């Protein structure tokens, strides 16, 4: 499959699942499942910062336009995309990323995926919920929503990645 087609299909699948299914889902306790950050993690590791930020903005603004959230998804996805190279650098394997194409748990292993995607997802969710409330005196509420939403989002994204990522040969 062509690489542009592959990532376009992932873009559409994750965006549509988020907008049509997860944004309509009321779990309780302020939990909001968000799986679309998985798209940014699964982009090629050697992708430059500018294309990465551009793709994050396009995905985020698309979800915002369909969800009527006025830039919340775009801003939080831009923060995640901006932090991604730092997390990849901090958690790089001993041999580097020479033979690795993308940051899936197939290629990198569960522990790496847990630390990198878990950390990026925590930053994403915290930024999203804080921008949603936009009051410092609500920080406990923001932390509560983040603490409850990150595990749910992580588990859903982890399971979903097995459906949209081909196992390397």
Buried (B, 14 or more C-beta within 10 A) or exposed (E): EEEEEBBEEBBEBBBBBBBEEBBEEEEEEBBBBBBBBBBBBBBBBEBEEEEBBEBBBBBBBBBBBBBEBEBBBBBBBBBBBBBBBEBBEEBBEEEEBEEBBBBBBBBBEEEBBBBBBBBBBBBBBBBBBBBBBEEEEBEEBBEBBBBBBBEBBBEBBBEBBEEBBEEEE
